Amino acid sequence: MGFDFDLLAKRGLVPKKTNLQMQAKCQSCLGREMCQRMLDANKDHLDAPPTYCPNNQILSFLKRALPQKK
């Protein structure tokens, strides 16, 4: 979805703790391989996280809340 979470944490837009929690959720997700294939196939653009994503709610919120790159 185009987020640089390290940069967002450095700018204080996403707390470091939240960033680490999101990474932990991703690492423990049972759909990691399927997700990686989807990410590889959509390198240029991803409109929304998959419904099975454990970070779906926060990623969807960030997409709505943060300014979009043009």
C-alpha positions as CSV (number, residue, x, y, z in Angstrom):
1,M,0.0,0.0,0.0
2,G,3.1,2.2,-0.2
3,F,3.7,2.9,3.5
4,D,7.2,3.4,4.8
5,F,6.6,2.4,8.4
6,D,10.1,3.3,9.6
7,L,9.6,6.8,8.2
8,L,6.1,7.1,9.7
9,A,7.4,6.1,13.1
10,K,10.3,8.6,12.8
11,R,7.9,11.3,12.0
12,G,5.6,10.3,14.9
13,L,2.7,9.4,12.6
14,V,2.7,5.8,13.7
15,P,4.0,5.0,17.2
16,K,7.1,2.7,17.2
17,K,5.1,0.3,19.4
18,T,2.3,0.0,16.8
19,N,4.9,-0.5,14.1
20,L,6.5,-3.4,16.1
21,Q,3.0,-4.9,16.8
22,M,2.1,-4.8,13.2
23,Q,5.4,-6.5,12.2
24,A,4.8,-9.2,14.8
25,K,1.2,-9.8,13.5
26,C,2.6,-10.1,10.0
27,Q,5.3,-12.5,11.1
28,S,2.8,-14.8,12.8
29,C,0.2,-14.7,10.1
30,L,-0.8,-18.0,8.6
31,G,-1.3,-16.3,5.2
32,R,2.2,-14.9,4.8
33,E,3.1,-16.9,1.7
34,M,-0.2,-16.0,0.0
35,C,0.3,-12.4,1.0
36,Q,3.8,-12.3,-0.3
37,R,2.7,-13.6,-3.7
38,M,-0.1,-10.9,-3.8
39,L,2.4,-8.2,-2.8
40,D,4.9,-9.4,-5.5
41,A,2.2,-9.3,-8.1
42,N,1.0,-5.8,-7.2
43,K,4.3,-4.0,-6.6
44,D,3.1,-0.7,-8.1
45,H,-0.2,-0.4,-6.4
46,L,-2.3,-2.1,-3.8
47,D,-5.7,-0.5,-3.0
48,A,-6.4,-2.4,0.2
49,P,-5.0,-5.1,2.4
50,P,-6.5,-8.6,1.9
51,T,-9.4,-9.3,4.2
52,Y,-7.5,-12.0,6.0
53,C,-4.7,-9.6,7.0
54,P,-4.3,-9.2,10.7
55,N,-3.3,-5.6,10.1
56,N,-6.3,-4.9,7.9
57,Q,-8.0,-2.4,10.1
58,I,-5.0,-0.2,10.8
59,L,-3.8,-0.4,7.2
60,S,-7.2,0.7,6.0
61,F,-7.3,3.5,8.6
62,L,-3.8,4.7,7.5
63,K,-4.8,4.7,3.9
64,R,-7.8,7.0,4.7
65,A,-5.9,9.2,7.3
66,L,-2.6,9.8,5.6
67,P,-2.0,12.0,2.6
68,Q,-1.6,10.0,-0.5
69,K,1.6,10.2,-2.7
70,K,0.9,11.8,-6.1
